[in-house]
């Protein structure tokens, strides 16, 4: 759960940048597009590279 919140929080600035372009008609510089791409790739990597914690059974 904590990881999910972290991934969503890291995507917030990227989604705001895209919303600015799509909704408000703002123009981003090349470095800003690169930054949005890196944030998206990092978030995708965090989700795809995620390993499930081993399930342990407690006795007692």
PDB file as gemmi writes it, atoms N, CA and C in Angstrom:
CRYST1    1.000    1.000    1.000  90.00  90.00  90.00 P 1                      
ATOM      1  N   UNK A   1       0.828  -1.200   0.000  1.00  0.00           N  
ATOM      2  CA  UNK A   1       0.000   0.000   0.000  1.00  0.00           C  
ATOM      3  C   UNK A   1       0.865   1.254   0.000  1.00  0.00           C  
ATOM      4  N   UNK A   2       1.928   1.259   0.789  1.00  0.00           N  
ATOM      5  CA  UNK A   2       2.784   2.441   0.869  1.00  0.00           C  
ATOM      6  C   UNK A   2       3.446   2.714  -0.473  1.00  0.00           C  
ATOM      7  N   UNK A   3       3.872   1.651  -1.150  1.00  0.00           N  
ATOM      8  CA  UNK A   3       4.507   1.820  -2.459  1.00  0.00           C  
ATOM      9  C   UNK A   3       3.527   2.418  -3.467  1.00  0.00           C  
ATOM     10  N   UNK A   4       2.277   1.979  -3.425  1.00  0.00           N  
ATOM     11  CA  UNK A   4       1.267   2.505  -4.342  1.00  0.00           C  
ATOM     12  C   UNK A   4       1.081   4.000  -4.133  1.00  0.00           C  
ATOM     13  N   UNK A   5       1.019   4.420  -2.907  1.00  0.00           N  
ATOM     14  CA  UNK A   5       0.866   5.843  -2.604  1.00  0.00           C  
ATOM     15  C   UNK A   5       2.079   6.620  -3.109  1.00  0.00           C  
ATOM     16  N   UNK A   6       3.256   6.059  -2.933  1.00  0.00           N  
ATOM     17  CA  UNK A   6       4.471   6.722  -3.402  1.00  0.00           C  
ATOM     18  C   UNK A   6       4.497   6.878  -4.911  1.00  0.00           C  
ATOM     19  N   UNK A   7       4.094   5.844  -5.625  1.00  0.00           N  
ATOM     20  CA  UNK A   7       4.068   5.911  -7.095  1.00  0.00           C  
ATOM     21  C   UNK A   7       3.055   6.949  -7.556  1.00  0.00           C  
ATOM     22  N   UNK A   8       1.878   6.934  -6.955  1.00  0.00           N  
ATOM     23  CA  UNK A   8       0.855   7.912  -7.346  1.00  0.00           C  
ATOM     24  C   UNK A   8       1.282   9.337  -7.011  1.00  0.00           C  
ATOM     25  N   UNK A   9       1.936   9.522  -5.888  1.00  0.00           N  
ATOM     26  CA  UNK A   9       2.400  10.858  -5.513  1.00  0.00           C  
ATOM     27  C   UNK A   9       3.484  11.348  -6.467  1.00  0.00           C  
ATOM     28  N   UNK A  10       4.332  10.447  -6.946  1.00  0.00           N  
ATOM     29  CA  UNK A  10       5.382  10.868  -7.872  1.00  0.00           C  
ATOM     30  C   UNK A  10       4.823  11.191  -9.256  1.00  0.00           C  
ATOM     31  N   UNK A  11       3.680  10.633  -9.583  1.00  0.00           N  
ATOM     32  CA  UNK A  11       3.057  10.917 -10.876  1.00  0.00           C  
ATOM     33  C   UNK A  11       2.262  12.219 -10.884  1.00  0.00           C  
ATOM     34  N   UNK A  12       1.987  12.767  -9.732  1.00  0.00           N  
ATOM     35  CA  UNK A  12       1.153  13.974  -9.659  1.00  0.00           C  
ATOM     36  C   UNK A  12       1.732  15.152 -10.453  1.00  0.00           C  
ATOM     37  N   UNK A  13       3.012  15.503 -10.300  1.00  0.00           N  
ATOM     38  CA  UNK A  13       3.536  16.617 -11.097  1.00  0.00           C  
ATOM     39  C   UNK A  13       3.524  16.333 -12.598  1.00  0.00           C  
ATOM     40  N   UNK A  14       3.783  15.084 -12.971  1.00  0.00           N  
ATOM     41  CA  UNK A  14       3.761  14.739 -14.391  1.00  0.00           C  
ATOM     42  C   UNK A  14       2.356  14.873 -14.965  1.00  0.00           C  
ATOM     43  N   UNK A  15       1.362  14.397 -14.226  1.00  0.00           N  
ATOM     44  CA  UNK A  15      -0.011  14.514 -14.712  1.00  0.00           C  
ATOM     45  C   UNK A  15      -0.461  15.978 -14.744  1.00  0.00           C  
ATOM     46  N   UNK A  16       0.023  16.770 -13.818  1.00  0.00           N  
ATOM     47  CA  UNK A  16      -0.304  18.201 -13.842  1.00  0.00           C  
ATOM     48  C   UNK A  16       0.318  18.876 -15.061  1.00  0.00           C  
ATOM     49  N   UNK A  17       1.538  18.477 -15.404  1.00  0.00           N  
ATOM     50  CA  UNK A  17       2.177  19.026 -16.604  1.00  0.00           C  
ATOM     51  C   UNK A  17       1.420  18.658 -17.871  1.00  0.00           C  
ATOM     52  N   UNK A  18       0.999  17.402 -17.956  1.00  0.00           N  
ATOM     53  CA  UNK A  18       0.227  16.975 -19.123  1.00  0.00           C  
ATOM     54  C   UNK A  18      -1.135  17.656 -19.172  1.00  0.00           C  
ATOM     55  N   UNK A  19      -1.751  17.837 -18.023  1.00  0.00           N  
ATOM     56  CA  UNK A  19      -3.037  18.536 -17.989  1.00  0.00           C  
ATOM     57  C   UNK A  19      -2.868  19.986 -18.442  1.00  0.00           C  
ATOM     58  N   UNK A  20      -1.753  20.590 -18.057  1.00  0.00           N  
ATOM     59  CA  UNK A  20      -1.493  21.961 -18.504  1.00  0.00           C  
ATOM     60  C   UNK A  20      -1.382  22.063 -20.014  1.00  0.00           C  
ATOM     61  N   UNK A  21      -0.753  21.056 -20.609  1.00  0.00           N  
ATOM     62  CA  UNK A  21      -0.620  21.048 -22.071  1.00  0.00           C  
ATOM     63  C   UNK A  21      -1.969  20.794 -22.733  1.00  0.00           C  
ATOM     64  N   UNK A  22      -2.674  19.777 -22.258  1.00  0.00           N  
ATOM     65  CA  UNK A  22      -3.915  19.367 -22.918  1.00  0.00           C  
ATOM     66  C   UNK A  22      -5.090  20.292 -22.639  1.00  0.00           C  
ATOM     67  N   UNK A  23      -5.201  20.756 -21.399  1.00  0.00           N  
ATOM     68  CA  UNK A  23      -6.376  21.548 -21.021  1.00  0.00           C  
ATOM     69  C   UNK A  23      -6.138  23.045 -21.198  1.00  0.00           C  
ATOM     70  N   UNK A  24      -4.967  23.507 -20.774  1.00  0.00           N  
ATOM     71  CA  UNK A  24      -4.707  24.944 -20.774  1.00  0.00           C  
ATOM     72  C   UNK A  24      -3.940  25.443 -21.993  1.00  0.00           C  
ATOM     73  N   UNK A  25      -3.464  24.508 -22.812  1.00  0.00           N  
ATOM     74  CA  UNK A  25      -2.730  24.899 -24.012  1.00  0.00           C  
ATOM     75  C   UNK A  25      -1.338  25.435 -23.726  1.00  0.00           C  
ATOM     76  N   UNK A  26      -0.742  25.051 -22.607  1.00  0.00           N  
ATOM     77  CA  UNK A  26       0.608  25.495 -22.280  1.00  0.00           C  
ATOM     78  C   UNK A  26       1.623  24.791 -23.170  1.00  0.00           C  
ATOM     79  N   UNK A  27       2.793  25.393 -23.293  1.00  0.00           N  
ATOM     80  CA  UNK A  27       3.869  24.822 -24.095  1.00  0.00           C  
ATOM     81  C   UNK A  27       5.020  24.463 -23.172  1.00  0.00           C  
ATOM     82  N   UNK A  28       5.496  23.233 -23.284  1.00  0.00           N  
ATOM     83  CA  UNK A  28       6.607  22.782 -22.465  1.00  0.00           C  
ATOM     84  C   UNK A  28       7.893  22.797 -23.282  1.00  0.00           C  
ATOM     85  N   UNK A  29       9.005  23.085 -22.588  1.00  0.00           N  
ATOM     86  CA  UNK A  29      10.309  23.017 -23.237  1.00  0.00           C  
ATOM     87  C   UNK A  29      10.728  21.564 -23.350  1.00  0.00           C  
ATOM     88  N   UNK A  30      11.739  21.314 -24.146  1.00  0.00           N  
ATOM     89  CA  UNK A  30      12.214  19.946 -24.372  1.00  0.00           C  
ATOM     90  C   UNK A  30      12.654  19.296 -23.064  1.00  0.00           C  
ATOM     91  N   UNK A  31      13.337  20.038 -22.217  1.00  0.00           N  
ATOM     92  CA  UNK A  31      13.808  19.470 -20.959  1.00  0.00           C  
ATOM     93  C   UNK A  31      12.630  19.075 -20.056  1.00  0.00           C  
ATOM     94  N   UNK A  32      11.540  19.789 -20.149  1.00  0.00           N  
ATOM     95  CA  UNK A  32      10.352  19.443 -19.360  1.00  0.00           C  
ATOM     96  C   UNK A  32       9.692  18.168 -19.884  1.00  0.00           C  
ATOM     97  N   UNK A  33       9.679  17.978 -21.211  1.00  0.00           N  
ATOM     98  CA  UNK A  33       9.156  16.740 -21.781  1.00  0.00           C  
ATOM     99  C   UNK A  33      10.028  15.555 -21.370  1.00  0.00           C  
ATOM    100  N   UNK A  34      11.344  15.766 -21.364  1.00  0.00           N  
ATOM    101  CA  UNK A  34      12.260  14.702 -20.934  1.00  0.00           C  
ATOM    102  C   UNK A  34      11.995  14.355 -19.467  1.00  0.00           C  
ATOM    103  N   UNK A  35      11.802  15.353 -18.645  1.00  0.00           N  
ATOM    104  CA  UNK A  35      11.523  15.122 -17.231  1.00  0.00           C  
ATOM    105  C   UNK A  35      10.218  14.352 -17.047  1.00  0.00           C  
ATOM    106  N   UNK A  36       9.186  14.712 -17.781  1.00  0.00           N  
ATOM    107  CA  UNK A  36       7.911  13.987 -17.697  1.00  0.00           C  
ATOM    108  C   UNK A  36       8.087  12.534 -18.126  1.00  0.00           C  
ATOM    109  N   UNK A  37       8.889  12.316 -19.156  1.00  0.00           N  
ATOM    110  CA  UNK A  37       9.157  10.958 -19.625  1.00  0.00           C  
ATOM    111  C   UNK A  37       9.880  10.147 -18.564  1.00  0.00           C  
ATOM    112  N   UNK A  38      10.892  10.749 -17.939  1.00  0.00           N  
ATOM    113  CA  UNK A  38      11.645  10.040 -16.903  1.00  0.00           C  
ATOM    114  C   UNK A  38      10.771   9.702 -15.695  1.00  0.00           C  
ATOM    115  N   UNK A  39       9.911  10.607 -15.309  1.00  0.00           N  
ATOM    116  CA  UNK A  39       9.010  10.338 -14.183  1.00  0.00           C  
ATOM    117  C   UNK A  39       8.077   9.175 -14.529  1.00  0.00           C  
ATOM    118  N   UNK A  40       7.551   9.182 -15.737  1.00  0.00           N  
ATOM    119  CA  UNK A  40       6.675   8.093 -16.166  1.00  0.00           C  
ATOM    120  C   UNK A  40       7.401   6.760 -16.221  1.00  0.00           C  
ATOM    121  N   UNK A  41       8.626   6.770 -16.745  1.00  0.00           N  
ATOM    122  CA  UNK A  41       9.413   5.531 -16.813  1.00  0.00           C  
ATOM    123  C   UNK A  41       9.786   5.020 -15.431  1.00  0.00           C  
ATOM    124  N   UNK A  42      10.136   5.928 -14.536  1.00  0.00           N  
ATOM    125  CA  UNK A  42      10.484   5.523 -13.174  1.00  0.00           C  
ATOM    126  C   UNK A  42       9.281   4.922 -12.461  1.00  0.00           C  
ATOM    127  N   UNK A  43       8.118   5.507 -12.655  1.00  0.00           N  
ATOM    128  CA  UNK A  43       6.912   4.971 -12.035  1.00  0.00           C  
ATOM    129  C   UNK A  43       6.558   3.605 -12.622  1.00  0.00           C  
ATOM    130  N   UNK A  44       6.696   3.479 -13.938  1.00  0.00           N  
ATOM    131  CA  UNK A  44       6.432   2.183 -14.564  1.00  0.00           C  
ATOM    132  C   UNK A  44       7.427   1.141 -14.078  1.00  0.00           C  
ATOM    133  N   UNK A  45       8.679   1.531 -13.944  1.00  0.00           N  
ATOM    134  CA  UNK A  45       9.692   0.611 -13.441  1.00  0.00           C  
ATOM    135  C   UNK A  45       9.425   0.179 -12.010  1.00  0.00           C  
ATOM    136  N   UNK A  46       8.915   1.084 -11.214  1.00  0.00           N  
ATOM    137  CA  UNK A  46       8.592   0.746  -9.825  1.00  0.00           C  
ATOM    138  C   UNK A  46       7.443  -0.245  -9.759  1.00  0.00           C  
ATOM    139  N   UNK A  47       6.507  -0.139 -10.678  1.00  0.00           N  
ATOM    140  CA  UNK A  47       5.355  -1.041 -10.675  1.00  0.00           C  
ATOM    141  C   UNK A  47       5.733  -2.394 -11.279  1.00  0.00           C  
ATOM    142  N   UNK A  48       6.438  -2.381 -12.411  1.00  0.00           N  
ATOM    143  CA  UNK A  48       6.794  -3.621 -13.093  1.00  0.00           C  
ATOM    144  C   UNK A  48       7.862  -4.384 -12.316  1.00  0.00           C  
ATOM    145  N   UNK A  49       8.826  -3.678 -11.760  1.00  0.00           N  
ATOM    146  CA  UNK A  49       9.907  -4.320 -11.039  1.00  0.00           C  
ATOM    147  C   UNK A  49       9.563  -4.697  -9.616  1.00  0.00           C  
ATOM    148  N   UNK A  50       8.337  -4.547  -9.260  1.00  0.00           N  
ATOM    149  CA  UNK A  50       7.892  -4.798  -7.888  1.00  0.00           C  
ATOM    150  C   UNK A  50       7.854  -6.295  -7.594  1.00  0.00           C  
ATOM    151  N   UNK A  51       8.453  -6.667  -6.501  1.00  0.00           N  
ATOM    152  CA  UNK A  51       8.430  -8.058  -6.068  1.00  0.00           C  
ATOM    153  C   UNK A  51       7.503  -8.178  -4.873  1.00  0.00           C  
ATOM    154  N   UNK A  52       6.679  -9.202  -4.915  1.00  0.00           N  
ATOM    155  CA  UNK A  52       5.763  -9.434  -3.811  1.00  0.00           C  
ATOM    156  C   UNK A  52       6.525  -9.921  -2.595  1.00  0.00           C  
ATOM    157  N   UNK A  53       6.127  -9.480  -1.448  1.00  0.00           N  
ATOM    158  CA  UNK A  53       6.745  -9.925  -0.204  1.00  0.00           C  
ATOM    159  C   UNK A  53       6.370 -11.389   0.024  1.00  0.00           C  
ATOM    160  N   UNK A  54       7.312 -12.185   0.513  1.00  0.00           N  
ATOM    161  CA  UNK A  54       6.988 -13.590   0.764  1.00  0.00           C  
ATOM    162  C   UNK A  54       5.925 -13.718   1.848  1.00  0.00           C  
ATOM    163  N   UNK A  55       5.030 -14.639   1.639  1.00  0.00           N  
ATOM    164  CA  UNK A  55       3.959 -14.867   2.599  1.00  0.00           C  
ATOM    165  C   UNK A  55       4.497 -15.780   3.691  1.00  0.00           C  
ATOM    166  N   UNK A  56       4.408 -15.319   4.904  1.00  0.00           N  
ATOM    167  CA  UNK A  56       4.850 -16.130   6.038  1.00  0.00           C  
ATOM    168  C   UNK A  56       3.643 -16.514   6.865  1.00  0.00           C  
ATOM    169  N   UNK A  57       3.663 -17.705   7.345  1.00  0.00           N  
ATOM    170  CA  UNK A  57       2.548 -18.192   8.151  1.00  0.00           C  
ATOM    171  C   UNK A  57       2.990 -18.239   9.602  1.00  0.00           C  
ATOM    172  N   UNK A  58       2.226 -17.571  10.438  1.00  0.00           N  
ATOM    173  CA  UNK A  58       2.546 -17.570  11.863  1.00  0.00           C  
ATOM    174  C   UNK A  58       1.821 -18.712  12.557  1.00  0.00           C  
ATOM    175  N   UNK A  59       2.554 -19.392  13.408  1.00  0.00           N  
ATOM    176  CA  UNK A  59       1.964 -20.507  14.143  1.00  0.00           C  
ATOM    177  C   UNK A  59       1.712 -20.042  15.575  1.00  0.00           C  
ATOM    178  N   UNK A  60       0.522 -20.276  16.015  1.00  0.00           N  
ATOM    179  CA  UNK A  60       0.246 -19.953  17.409  1.00  0.00           C  
ATOM    180  C   UNK A  60      -0.752 -18.929  17.626  1.00  0.00           C  
TER     181      UNK A  60                                                      
END                                                                             
